[in-house]
Amino acid sequence: MFVRVQVPPKPVIPTRISSDLYNSDNCRYKELMTTNTILSMNVINTRVLTYLGENLSLVFNRLTGQRLTTLRCQVFQKPFYVTGIMVLLLSVVSCKTEPKQQVKSTPKKVTRDYTAEIAKLETFTNHNTNKNYYFLVDFSIHSGKKRFLVYDRNQQKIIKKYMVAHGSGNKQKRGVPTVFSNVPESHCSSLGVGIVNSRAYSNWGIHVKYWVDGLEATNDNMRKRLIVLHSYGYVPSIETYPVPIINSEGCFMVSNKDMTSLDSLIDSQDNKRILLYSFIKDKEENKVF
């Protein structure tokens, strides 16, 4: 026994919108189905478009804060592809865009070559000096960075770095001193090679100081000027760049923590006469008197 089943015919999908689909009185459609739109949709439900037509003005008002009353009745009076573009633009505007996160670039570390300074210190080793360490003070570095360097002669490398102040009489440019002096009462730091000498009591910091005797014409008045290596409570032990640190009156002034470390290192040596070289890398930009 056979049963005949009637298959309903497939609905005919119009490729164009006829003018009788519009209802200008209430902006509703009787029936709307289309293909090959710019949004690549096969079939668009008439109820969805009608709902958008009635509520598009409300969405626009909430997004822009402006009152729009004519959009609901006019949006569907335009060709269909124009309506699709308007709906697409409003949907893009309504999407929240997250602000781009700025990628912070880390500053490159500059490796300085002190070969020339070490070679100069080697010429002063006949002054019965320590054979293990050199002290280097690079005044061409910003005072907010560590520029008191401890060089290990056996390992042939810098093993420690400390913060150190320069004199208040030194004119400076962006934290870097530009004027140096060997004149008493100038309150300036001096340049040249000297020797860390005897240990004594200090009124400042951890109450320890080391006399420094200059070996060159640019710093041979350091003993007369009372230039010493000592500590002070307001000198930080960490870098403060780009903020400069406090100034001294020409002394090599470090933090209490760093002075404790230096004192321990000097005291551990049989020969405590360590060479100390204060210098600048770009001499043509600085004045010495």
Backbone as CSV, one residue per row, in Angstrom:
resi,resn,N_x,N_y,N_z,CA_x,CA_y,CA_z,C_x,C_y,C_z
1,MET,0.852,-1.185,0.000,0.000,0.000,0.000,0.889,1.236,0.000
2,PHE,0.618,2.162,-0.870,1.439,3.354,-1.010,0.677,4.557,-0.519
3,VAL,1.404,5.420,0.156,0.813,6.678,0.652,1.516,7.816,-0.062
4,ARG,0.757,8.657,-0.660,1.335,9.792,-1.387,1.481,10.966,-0.424
5,VAL,2.680,11.460,-0.345,2.974,12.597,0.530,3.208,13.818,-0.333
6,GLN,2.471,14.831,-0.043,2.624,16.064,-0.812,3.698,16.941,-0.176
7,VAL,4.681,17.274,-0.976,5.772,18.137,-0.513,5.420,19.580,-0.852
8,PRO,5.423,20.452,0.155,5.082,21.851,-0.137,6.126,22.470,-1.049
9,PRO,5.678,23.289,-1.952,6.643,23.932,-2.877,7.583,24.860,-2.133
10,LYS,8.805,24.991,-2.688,9.800,25.872,-2.068,9.371,27.316,-2.232
11,PRO,9.597,28.114,-1.186,9.206,29.524,-1.302,10.095,30.239,-2.315
12,VAL,9.470,31.109,-3.045,10.201,31.894,-4.040,10.814,33.097,-3.338
13,ILE,12.131,33.214,-3.449,12.844,34.311,-2.788,13.079,35.414,-3.812
14,PRO,12.495,36.548,-3.629,12.695,37.636,-4.601,14.105,38.185,-4.487
15,THR,14.655,38.550,-5.606,16.003,39.124,-5.625,15.973,40.633,-5.533
16,ARG,14.826,41.223,-5.707,14.709,42.673,-5.571,13.501,42.982,-4.701
17,ILE,13.521,44.105,-4.131,12.429,44.533,-3.256,11.474,45.391,-4.071
18,SER,10.253,44.963,-4.161,9.262,45.739,-4.913,8.718,46.863,-4.058
19,SER,8.158,47.816,-4.702,7.687,49.006,-3.994,6.489,48.727,-3.124
20,ASP,5.738,47.619,-3.398,4.551,47.350,-2.581,4.913,46.760,-1.234
21,LEU,6.195,46.449,-0.994,6.581,45.939,0.319,6.658,47.052,1.343
22,TYR,6.765,48.289,0.918,6.870,49.400,1.845,5.508,49.802,2.352
23,ASN,5.471,50.190,3.565,4.247,50.758,4.148,4.662,52.068,4.776
24,SER,4.422,53.164,4.081,4.924,54.463,4.525,4.173,55.016,5.713
25,ASP,2.988,54.449,6.029,2.234,54.980,7.160,2.881,54.635,8.481
26,ASN,3.266,53.411,8.682,3.836,52.992,9.971,5.214,52.393,9.840
27,CYS,5.838,52.516,8.666,7.218,52.063,8.448,7.411,50.580,8.734
28,ARG,6.409,49.781,8.476,6.518,48.334,8.648,6.509,47.666,7.281
29,TYR,6.960,46.457,7.234,6.952,45.658,6.016,5.936,44.523,6.147
30,LYS,5.342,44.237,5.028,4.466,43.062,5.030,5.307,41.786,4.972
31,GLU,6.276,41.782,4.125,7.147,40.621,4.034,8.434,41.041,3.330
32,LEU,9.556,40.623,3.869,10.842,41.046,3.292,11.847,39.903,3.376
33,MET,12.262,39.424,2.208,13.296,38.394,2.128,14.160,38.721,0.923
34,THR,15.452,38.620,1.089,16.354,39.001,-0.008,17.619,38.164,0.061
35,THR,18.374,38.205,-1.023,19.654,37.494,-1.102,20.720,38.406,-1.655
36,ASN,22.005,37.911,-1.526,23.168,38.582,-2.133,23.282,40.038,-1.696
37,THR,23.097,40.272,-0.427,23.324,41.623,0.090,24.810,41.803,0.338
38,ILE,25.205,43.059,0.646,26.628,43.314,0.883,27.096,42.675,2.159
39,LEU,26.199,42.277,3.029,26.593,41.594,4.247,26.692,40.094,4.056
40,SER,26.452,39.624,2.818,26.570,38.199,2.468,25.608,37.351,3.269
41,MET,24.392,37.843,3.493,23.365,37.056,4.173,22.444,36.454,3.113
42,ASN,22.071,35.200,3.316,21.209,34.515,2.362,19.755,34.974,2.478
43,VAL,19.278,35.039,3.724,17.891,35.439,3.949,17.857,36.358,5.142
44,ILE,17.190,37.484,5.035,17.047,38.421,6.144,15.596,38.416,6.587
45,ASN,15.396,38.150,7.842,14.050,38.058,8.391,13.411,39.435,8.446
46,THR,12.200,39.526,8.031,11.512,40.823,8.022,11.254,41.344,9.416
47,ARG,11.034,40.436,10.365,10.785,40.883,11.737,12.023,41.547,12.342
48,VAL,13.229,41.028,12.020,14.464,41.608,12.535,14.640,43.016,12.014
49,LEU,14.438,43.209,10.711,14.590,44.540,10.126,13.533,45.498,10.641
50,THR,12.329,44.992,10.825,11.283,45.854,11.364,11.620,46.291,12.777
51,TYR,12.124,45.346,13.577,12.522,45.691,14.945,13.646,46.721,14.949
52,LEU,14.617,46.529,14.049,15.693,47.513,13.958,15.156,48.868,13.530
53,GLY,14.201,48.869,12.609,13.643,50.130,12.156,12.941,50.886,13.259
54,GLU,12.312,50.168,14.181,11.586,50.822,15.264,12.503,51.262,16.392
55,ASN,13.635,50.577,16.563,14.481,50.852,17.730,15.845,51.447,17.371
56,LEU,16.089,51.681,16.082,17.385,52.224,15.675,17.611,53.618,16.229
57,SER,16.574,54.400,16.281,16.715,55.756,16.823,17.058,55.723,18.301
58,LEU,16.478,54.766,19.059,16.794,54.651,20.479,18.259,54.277,20.687
59,VAL,18.785,53.339,19.860,20.198,52.965,19.948,21.091,54.145,19.618
60,PHE,20.727,54.896,18.589,21.524,56.063,18.185,21.538,57.105,19.291
61,ASN,20.386,57.329,19.933,20.310,58.319,21.012,21.213,57.947,22.176
62,ARG,21.246,56.672,22.521,22.077,56.236,23.644,23.558,56.313,23.324
63,LEU,23.914,56.085,22.049,25.327,56.125,21.675,25.859,57.538,21.575
64,THR,25.078,58.438,20.992,25.571,59.789,20.717,25.078,60.823,21.694
65,GLY,24.051,60.514,22.465,23.490,61.511,23.369,22.640,62.544,22.656
66,GLN,22.376,62.357,21.344,21.572,63.289,20.574,20.213,62.657,20.288
67,ARG,19.216,63.505,20.218,17.867,63.013,19.993,17.632,62.864,18.504
68,LEU,17.184,61.707,18.063,16.946,61.427,16.658,15.551,60.839,16.534
69,THR,14.648,61.561,15.870,13.253,61.133,15.782,12.849,60.736,14.372
70,THR,13.611,61.151,13.398,13.201,60.887,12.015,13.825,59.642,11.434
71,LEU,14.839,59.079,12.151,15.542,57.941,11.584,14.644,56.722,11.447
72,ARG,13.729,56.539,12.401,12.915,55.329,12.399,12.001,55.265,11.182
73,CYS,11.528,56.384,10.737,10.606,56.398,9.614,11.305,56.568,8.273
74,GLN,12.588,56.964,8.305,13.266,57.229,7.055,14.282,56.175,6.685
75,VAL,14.721,55.382,7.668,15.828,54.484,7.390,15.474,53.449,6.341
76,PHE,14.230,52.969,6.365,13.871,51.927,5.419,13.250,52.485,4.144
77,GLN,13.170,53.806,4.023,12.690,54.387,2.785,13.800,54.469,1.736
78,LYS,15.036,54.163,2.145,16.166,54.192,1.239,16.378,52.806,0.637
79,PRO,17.177,52.716,-0.409,17.473,51.389,-0.994,18.036,50.446,0.051
80,PHE,17.896,49.183,-0.174,18.223,48.195,0.847,19.712,48.195,1.196
81,TYR,20.582,48.371,0.178,22.010,48.333,0.469,22.416,49.524,1.317
82,VAL,21.744,50.675,1.181,22.033,51.831,2.024,21.656,51.544,3.465
83,THR,20.508,50.886,3.652,20.085,50.507,4.999,21.096,49.565,5.642
84,GLY,21.590,48.605,4.871,22.582,47.680,5.404,23.854,48.379,5.844
85,ILE,24.280,49.376,5.061,25.491,50.125,5.419,25.280,50.908,6.698
86,MET,24.093,51.530,6.842,23.805,52.314,8.048,23.770,51.435,9.280
87,VAL,23.152,50.267,9.167,23.095,49.341,10.302,24.509,48.866,10.657
88,LEU,25.333,48.587,9.646,26.696,48.120,9.895,27.537,49.197,10.576
89,LEU,27.398,50.468,10.131,28.159,51.556,10.729,27.779,51.772,12.179
90,LEU,26.483,51.753,12.473,26.044,51.940,13.853,26.487,50.799,14.747
91,SER,26.539,49.590,14.214,27.000,48.458,15.022,28.495,48.569,15.311
92,VAL,29.252,49.140,14.353,30.688,49.330,14.578,30.918,50.398,15.621
93,VAL,30.114,51.490,15.567,30.269,52.576,16.535,29.975,52.107,17.943
94,SER,29.002,51.183,18.072,28.602,50.734,19.399,29.630,49.822,20.050
95,CYS,30.569,49.284,19.277,31.583,48.401,19.846,32.589,49.208,20.646
96,LYS,32.961,48.708,21.802,33.957,49.376,22.634,35.343,49.018,22.137
97,THR,36.144,50.023,21.973,37.527,49.811,21.562,38.423,50.027,22.759
98,GLU,39.200,49.041,23.077,40.113,49.150,24.213,41.304,50.010,23.841
99,PRO,41.704,50.905,24.723,42.872,51.755,24.426,44.130,50.922,24.273
100,LYS,44.972,51.324,23.344,46.213,50.601,23.115,47.172,50.825,24.262
101,GLN,47.762,49.764,24.724,48.726,49.865,25.802,50.076,50.295,25.248
102,GLN,50.601,51.351,25.856,51.892,51.849,25.414,53.007,50.944,25.930
103,VAL,53.848,50.543,25.023,54.960,49.671,25.381,56.116,50.543,25.845
104,LYS,56.478,50.378,27.091,57.569,51.163,27.642,58.909,50.593,27.176
105,SER,59.663,51.465,26.580,60.981,51.045,26.107,62.002,51.161,27.231
106,THR,62.691,50.090,27.459,63.705,50.101,28.508,64.976,50.743,27.973
107,PRO,65.543,51.665,28.731,66.766,52.319,28.248,67.903,51.330,28.125
108,LYS,68.696,51.513,27.082,69.830,50.625,26.856,70.953,50.949,27.837
109,LYS,71.563,49.918,28.361,72.683,50.105,29.271,73.950,50.387,28.466
110,VAL,74.609,51.454,28.839,75.826,51.851,28.147,77.026,51.258,28.890
111,THR,77.804,50.480,28.199,79.010,49.890,28.776,80.191,50.819,28.497
112,ARG,80.800,51.306,29.569,81.918,52.232,29.424,83.242,51.474,29.458
113,ASP,84.158,51.958,28.663,85.478,51.346,28.569,86.457,52.175,29.396
114,TYR,87.030,51.545,30.403,87.982,52.224,31.283,89.414,51.711,31.078
115,THR,89.700,51.236,29.887,91.033,50.723,29.601,92.100,51.800,29.765
116,ALA,91.803,53.001,29.269,92.774,54.092,29.354,93.014,54.510,30.803
117,GLU,91.946,54.538,31.618,92.079,54.929,33.021,92.864,53.889,33.811
118,ILE,92.611,52.616,33.529,93.367,51.550,34.208,94.841,51.606,33.824
119,ALA,95.087,51.884,32.552,96.478,51.971,32.094,97.211,53.123,32.786
120,LYS,96.509,54.230,33.008,97.144,55.353,33.709,97.441,54.993,35.157
121,LEU,96.522,54.298,35.820,96.749,53.904,37.206,97.947,52.953,37.326
122,GLU,98.177,52.163,36.303,99.310,51.237,36.335,100.646,51.985,36.433
123,THR,100.679,53.216,35.970,101.918,53.998,36.026,102.205,54.555,37.414
124,PHE,101.228,54.427,38.351,101.415,54.947,39.714,101.629,53.825,40.729
125,THR,101.855,52.629,40.273,101.976,51.496,41.199,103.307,51.467,41.936
126,ASN,104.232,52.369,41.592,105.522,52.391,42.283,105.479,53.209,43.568
127,HIS,104.259,53.638,43.965,104.118,54.433,45.182,103.735,53.550,46.381
128,ASN,104.173,52.311,46.375,103.860,51.376,47.464,102.342,51.314,47.690
129,THR,101.636,50.963,46.655,100.174,50.945,46.708,99.643,49.519,46.744
130,ASN,98.339,49.417,46.997,97.659,48.130,47.042,97.680,47.469,45.663
131,LYS,97.907,46.151,45.634,98.010,45.429,44.379,96.736,44.708,43.979
132,ASN,95.693,44.862,44.771,94.450,44.120,44.508,93.331,44.968,43.907
133,TYR,93.254,46.235,44.295,92.101,47.038,43.894,92.514,48.431,43.418
134,TYR,91.641,48.996,42.580,91.667,50.408,42.212,90.283,50.986,42.524
135,PHE,90.254,52.264,42.887,89.004,52.995,43.015,88.917,53.981,41.847
136,LEU,87.818,53.939,41.124,87.569,54.842,40.005,86.318,55.669,40.295
137,VAL,86.399,56.982,40.054,85.237,57.868,40.192,85.041,58.568,38.854
138,ASP,83.997,58.149,38.144,83.713,58.688,36.810,82.726,59.847,36.949
139,PHE,83.252,61.071,36.995,82.415,62.253,37.158,81.681,62.642,35.879
140,SER,81.898,61.942,34.794,81.118,62.203,33.584,79.770,61.493,33.611
141,ILE,79.509,60.722,34.667,78.224,60.050,34.865,77.352,60.905,35.765
142,HIS,76.068,60.901,35.513,75.085,61.635,36.315,75.193,61.232,37.788
143,SER,75.041,62.233,38.691,75.191,61.944,40.126,74.102,61.023,40.647
144,GLY,72.999,60.886,39.906,71.938,59.965,40.309,72.217,58.527,39.948
145,LYS,73.390,58.256,39.372,73.794,56.889,39.030,75.050,56.502,39.805
146,LYS,75.292,55.220,39.900,76.460,54.726,40.626,77.712,54.960,39.790
147,ARG,78.639,55.748,40.318,79.834,56.125,39.569,81.129,55.969,40.367
148,PHE,81.043,55.477,41.594,82.229,55.099,42.372,82.444,53.616,42.125
149,LEU,83.508,53.278,41.423,83.722,51.917,40.944,84.897,51.264,41.655
150,VAL,84.735,49.999,41.991,85.809,49.207,42.588,86.294,48.219,41.530
151,TYR,87.551,48.385,41.139,88.141,47.537,40.095,89.046,46.495,40.737
152,ASP,88.776,45.240,40.416,89.593,44.133,40.911,90.729,43.889,39.930
153,ARG,91.948,44.099,40.355,93.107,43.962,39.470,93.387,42.504,39.117
154,ASN,93.025,41.593,39.991,93.256,40.171,39.720,92.228,39.624,38.715
155,GLN,90.970,39.996,38.903,89.928,39.546,37.971,89.838,40.433,36.740
156,GLN,90.468,41.611,36.815,90.472,42.582,35.723,89.059,42.989,35.298
157,LYS,88.262,43.336,36.297,86.906,43.807,36.024,86.380,44.593,37.226
158,ILE,85.337,45.360,36.981,84.684,46.129,38.042,83.772,45.195,38.826
159,ILE,83.950,45.153,40.129,83.178,44.215,40.947,82.101,44.898,41.787
160,LYS,82.235,46.209,42.029,81.245,46.916,42.834,81.080,48.338,42.322
161,LYS,79.863,48.878,42.533,79.564,50.253,42.162,78.799,50.922,43.308
162,TYR,79.145,52.178,43.570,78.503,52.924,44.658,78.093,54.314,44.172
163,MET,77.148,54.903,44.901,76.783,56.301,44.683,77.823,57.189,45.360
164,VAL,78.141,58.336,44.719,79.092,59.270,45.308,78.724,60.685,44.864
165,ALA,78.857,61.633,45.790,78.519,63.029,45.506,79.740,63.782,45.005
166,HIS,79.475,64.870,44.276,80.554,65.790,43.899,80.360,67.112,44.645
167,GLY,81.336,68.002,44.533,81.329,69.237,45.310,80.229,70.206,44.917
168,SER,79.793,70.995,45.907,78.745,71.987,45.657,79.256,73.142,44.813
169,GLY,80.584,73.331,44.774,81.149,74.387,43.940,81.250,74.007,42.483
170,ASN,81.077,72.746,42.182,81.121,72.294,40.791,79.843,72.697,40.065
171,LYS,79.980,73.553,39.077,78.807,73.822,38.252,78.452,72.541,37.523
172,GLN,77.166,72.296,37.400,76.753,71.041,36.802,75.723,71.271,35.709
173,LYS,75.676,70.342,34.806,74.727,70.364,33.702,73.988,69.044,33.689
174,ARG,72.714,69.119,34.060,71.867,67.919,34.138,72.488,66.835,35.021
175,GLY,72.951,67.247,36.215,73.467,66.289,37.184,74.907,65.886,36.987
176,VAL,75.573,66.437,35.973,76.967,66.098,35.689,77.825,67.342,35.939
177,PRO,78.859,67.251,36.795,79.691,68.428,37.070,80.487,68.848,35.837
178,THR,80.624,70.165,35.671,81.342,70.698,34.514,82.545,71.549,34.910
179,VAL,82.699,71.860,36.185,83.816,72.679,36.660,84.497,71.944,37.809
180,PHE,85.834,71.896,37.796,86.611,71.221,38.832,87.735,72.153,39.280
181,SER,88.153,71.968,40.542,89.165,72.886,41.068,90.030,72.193,42.114
182,ASN,91.248,72.708,42.237,92.184,72.278,43.264,92.459,73.401,44.257
183,VAL,91.676,74.459,44.150,91.863,75.660,44.967,91.110,75.493,46.291
184,PRO,91.760,75.833,47.421,91.072,75.760,48.716,89.833,76.661,48.743
185,GLU,88.827,76.231,49.504,87.561,76.932,49.685,86.732,77.036,48.396
186,SER,87.118,76.305,47.395,86.309,76.326,46.165,85.107,75.399,46.261
187,HIS,85.157,74.462,47.200,84.093,73.474,47.398,83.845,72.655,46.127
188,CYS,84.889,72.500,45.341,84.800,71.715,44.108,85.503,70.374,44.268
189,SER,85.038,69.416,43.501,85.765,68.149,43.416,87.000,68.340,42.546
190,SER,88.025,67.532,42.788,89.270,67.599,42.019,89.390,66.380,41.119
191,LEU,90.150,66.553,40.064,90.419,65.461,39.141,91.851,64.993,39.301
192,GLY,92.099,63.729,39.039,93.448,63.199,39.096,93.556,61.950,39.944
193,VAL,94.773,61.437,40.010,95.065,60.212,40.758,95.509,60.567,42.161
194,GLY,94.929,59.866,43.150,95.314,60.045,44.543,95.431,58.700,45.237
195,ILE,95.805,58.741,46.496,95.952,57.515,47.290,95.064,57.610,48.521
196,VAL,94.251,56.568,48.748,93.485,56.464,49.990,94.484,56.131,51.100
197,ASN,94.538,57.022,52.095,95.573,56.900,53.108,94.979,56.508,54.455
198,SER,95.417,57.110,55.521,95.090,56.667,56.882,93.602,56.832,57.216
199,ARG,93.137,55.964,58.085,91.753,55.969,58.571,91.670,56.856,59.808
200,ALA,90.552,57.613,59.932,90.402,58.531,61.056,88.924,58.672,61.419
201,TYR,88.662,59.407,62.494,87.294,59.638,62.954,86.652,60.754,62.133
202,SER,85.370,60.611,61.867,84.617,61.620,61.120,83.396,62.055,61.924
203,ASN,83.038,63.311,61.791,81.822,63.815,62.446,80.559,63.436,61.684
204,TRP,80.698,62.868,60.513,79.550,62.595,59.645,79.355,61.100,59.447
205,GLY,78.153,60.735,59.094,77.841,59.358,58.698,78.130,58.337,59.762
206,ILE,78.908,57.336,59.423,79.246,56.254,60.358,80.512,56.601,61.156
207,HIS,80.934,57.872,61.100,82.079,58.387,61.878,83.397,57.742,61.466
208,VAL,83.499,57.463,60.178,84.747,56.912,59.632,85.103,57.720,58.387
209,LYS,86.385,58.088,58.283,86.849,58.764,57.078,88.246,58.266,56.732
210,TYR,88.595,58.442,55.456,89.930,58.102,54.963,90.510,59.338,54.272
211,TRP,91.696,59.716,54.692,92.375,60.819,54.041,92.776,60.408,52.630
212,VAL,92.728,61.378,51.713,93.123,61.132,50.324,94.208,62.131,49.955
213,ASP,95.331,61.633,49.503,96.453,62.483,49.097,96.572,62.475,47.579
214,GLY,96.570,63.685,46.997,96.675,63.799,45.544,98.090,63.606,45.050
215,LEU,98.239,63.006,43.881,99.537,62.734,43.280,99.787,63.553,42.017
216,GLU,98.816,64.402,41.627,98.968,65.198,40.422,98.766,66.677,40.737
217,ALA,99.137,67.517,39.771,99.022,68.963,39.974,97.569,69.413,40.083
218,THR,96.644,68.609,39.572,95.227,68.981,39.615,94.559,68.611,40.933
219,ASN,95.259,67.864,41.819,94.624,67.458,43.087,95.613,67.379,44.257
220,ASP,96.783,67.970,44.117,97.780,67.842,45.185,97.476,68.696,46.415
221,ASN,96.394,69.461,46.397,95.980,70.243,47.564,94.857,69.563,48.364
222,MET,94.577,68.318,48.084,93.443,67.668,48.746,93.635,67.561,50.259
223,ARG,94.818,67.275,50.727,95.062,67.218,52.180,94.868,68.607,52.785
224,LYS,95.373,69.637,52.130,95.206,71.007,52.619,93.733,71.430,52.579
225,ARG,93.004,70.942,51.601,91.576,71.287,51.456,90.683,70.387,52.306
226,LEU,91.272,69.457,53.051,90.521,68.523,53.900,89.574,67.643,53.070
227,ILE,90.050,67.227,51.917,89.259,66.344,51.061,89.473,64.904,51.525
228,VAL,88.380,64.245,51.908,88.449,62.885,52.438,87.354,62.030,51.804
229,LEU,87.443,60.741,52.065,86.391,59.785,51.722,85.581,59.519,52.986
230,HIS,84.307,59.901,52.980,83.467,59.721,54.173,82.022,59.493,53.747
231,SER,81.166,59.254,54.716,79.746,58.995,54.429,78.884,60.111,54.982
232,TYR,77.630,60.110,54.517,76.652,61.095,54.988,75.267,60.467,54.880
233,GLY,74.430,60.740,55.875,73.141,60.060,55.953,72.181,60.360,54.819
234,TYR,72.340,61.516,54.149,71.407,61.905,53.097,71.852,61.465,51.707
235,VAL,72.966,60.762,51.627,73.376,60.198,50.342,72.709,58.827,50.188
236,PRO,71.959,58.599,49.120,71.285,57.309,48.950,72.261,56.230,48.484
237,SER,71.884,55.006,48.729,72.698,53.876,48.255,72.135,53.274,46.975
238,ILE,70.962,53.776,46.533,70.355,53.315,45.283,70.322,54.473,44.297
239,GLU,70.236,54.151,43.033,70.245,55.181,42.002,68.957,56.001,42.027
240,THR,69.101,57.292,41.783,67.959,58.221,41.796,67.770,58.897,40.443
241,TYR,68.528,58.489,39.445,68.448,59.109,38.120,66.998,59.145,37.628
242,PRO,66.552,60.287,37.067,67.289,61.480,36.644,67.404,62.576,37.713
243,VAL,67.072,62.262,38.957,67.168,63.261,40.033,68.588,63.252,40.592
244,PRO,69.276,64.404,40.625,70.629,64.442,41.198,70.583,64.238,42.710
245,ILE,71.701,63.817,43.289,71.782,63.634,44.739,72.407,64.871,45.372
246,ILE,72.517,64.842,46.680,73.072,65.957,47.448,74.548,66.163,47.096
247,ASN,75.031,67.404,47.282,76.437,67.716,47.001,77.255,67.727,48.283
248,SER,78.575,67.556,48.105,79.516,67.655,49.223,80.233,69.006,49.129
249,GLU,81.277,69.163,49.926,82.107,70.364,49.835,83.429,70.052,49.134
250,GLY,83.375,69.038,48.280,84.549,68.614,47.532,84.996,67.212,47.885
251,CYS,84.460,66.652,48.981,84.852,65.314,49.426,84.193,64.232,48.583
252,PHE,84.762,63.037,48.660,84.137,61.854,48.078,83.135,61.330,49.108
253,MET,81.889,61.730,48.976,80.870,61.465,49.993,79.925,60.371,49.499
254,VAL,79.833,59.280,50.268,79.001,58.137,49.900,77.947,57.909,50.990
255,SER,77.097,56.925,50.776,76.065,56.607,51.760,76.662,55.839,52.939
256,ASN,75.937,55.795,54.044,76.404,55.054,55.226,76.572,53.569,54.915
257,LYS,75.623,53.031,54.143,75.700,51.614,53.792,76.919,51.327,52.937
258,ASP,77.158,52.192,51.954,78.293,51.971,51.060,79.623,52.212,51.773
259,MET,79.631,53.158,52.715,80.859,53.415,53.459,81.208,52.217,54.333
260,THR,80.212,51.573,54.882,80.459,50.357,55.667,81.095,49.279,54.805
261,SER,80.600,49.143,53.560,81.151,48.151,52.647,82.587,48.505,52.254
262,LEU,82.835,49.798,51.955,84.180,50.225,51.578,85.158,50.099,52.738
263,ASP,84.694,50.447,53.922,85.544,50.348,55.102,85.952,48.900,55.358
264,SER,85.003,47.996,55.156,85.307,46.572,55.344,86.312,46.084,54.301
265,LEU,86.157,46.562,53.058,87.080,46.138,51.998,88.491,46.677,52.252
266,ILE,88.590,47.961,52.622,89.911,48.555,52.866,90.586,47.918,54.069
267,ASP,89.793,47.702,55.109,90.352,47.142,56.336,90.834,45.707,56.144
268,SER,90.282,44.996,55.143,90.684,43.603,54.913,92.026,43.494,54.190
269,GLN,92.557,44.614,53.715,93.809,44.587,52.948,95.026,44.830,53.853
270,ASP,96.113,44.119,53.555,97.352,44.357,54.289,97.908,45.739,53.948
271,ASN,97.891,46.057,52.667,98.300,47.384,52.220,97.032,48.181,51.901
272,LYS,96.710,49.121,52.728,95.465,49.869,52.598,95.599,51.091,51.691
273,ARG,96.744,51.309,51.097,96.971,52.459,50.229,96.456,52.134,48.812
274,ILE,95.173,52.322,48.634,94.528,52.012,47.364,94.500,53.268,46.495
275,LEU,94.878,53.126,45.233,94.837,54.245,44.303,93.396,54.618,43.966
276,LEU,93.111,55.922,43.983,91.785,56.450,43.656,91.945,57.455,42.520
277,TYR,91.229,57.230,41.443,91.337,58.091,40.262,89.968,58.690,39.952
278,SER,89.863,60.012,40.078,88.642,60.734,39.690,88.898,61.404,38.353
279,PHE,87.965,61.257,37.425,88.210,61.706,36.045,86.879,62.009,35.362
280,ILE,86.997,62.569,34.181,85.863,62.784,33.288,86.257,62.253,31.920
281,LYS,85.283,61.706,31.195,85.583,61.103,29.897,85.718,62.136,28.792
282,ASP,84.953,63.257,28.888,84.973,64.281,27.845,85.584,65.546,28.424
283,LYS,86.886,65.653,28.366,87.580,66.762,29.008,87.355,68.088,28.299
284,GLU,87.066,68.063,27.012,86.934,69.318,26.287,85.681,70.078,26.698
285,GLU,84.719,69.411,27.332,83.493,70.077,27.725,83.534,70.581,29.176
286,ASN,84.654,70.428,29.868,84.744,70.795,31.276,85.896,71.771,31.503
287,LYS,85.806,72.458,32.622,86.816,73.442,32.991,87.505,73.005,34.284
288,VAL,88.827,73.145,34.316,89.605,72.796,35.496,90.470,73.991,35.863
289,PHE,90.426,74.387,37.157,91.297,75.518,37.585,91.809,75.256,38.982
